[in-house]
Amino acid sequence: MIFIFGGKYQGKTAYALTQYNEKFKICDLAEESMSNIYAADIIKNVQEGIRQLLAQAISPLDYFSENIDCFDQKILIGTEIGCGIVPLEEKERIWRDETGRVYQLLANKACKVERIWAGISMTIKE
């Protein structure tokens, strides 16, 4: 598994496609259901998948922990949402916290972790 993260609109998906394979099938969790992730090579907007799980009262950390082997040959892309102002709404704070926990799990289990900023990668783990 490769985990790529960074700020919004920083070129994460474009980087993944040019670095790994331009023909990879993408599942965008901002637009698609979590059920579509298994058929994709690249899963983007992981943070939105976490939002979907929370809406279904499913623990995101448990879900990703239990299914981590399914992501072995995939690239997961998430937007960094932990920097900045803490949300006022409890639901948004929970989403932010759960996203951070899942990102820690993904970074720990990934064979490679890259941070993308302005389209430039920084390898965090290899």
Secondary structure as UniProt FT lines:
FT   STRAND          2..6
FT   TURN            8..9
FT   HELIX           12..19
FT   TURN            22..23
FT   STRAND          26..28
FT   TURN            29..31
FT   HELIX           34..39
FT   STRAND          42..44
FT   HELIX           46..55
FT   TURN            56..57
FT   HELIX           60..66
FT   HELIX           68..71
FT   TURN            72..73
FT   STRAND          75..79
FT   HELIX           90..109
FT   STRAND          112..117
FT   TURN            118..119
FT   STRAND          120..125
//
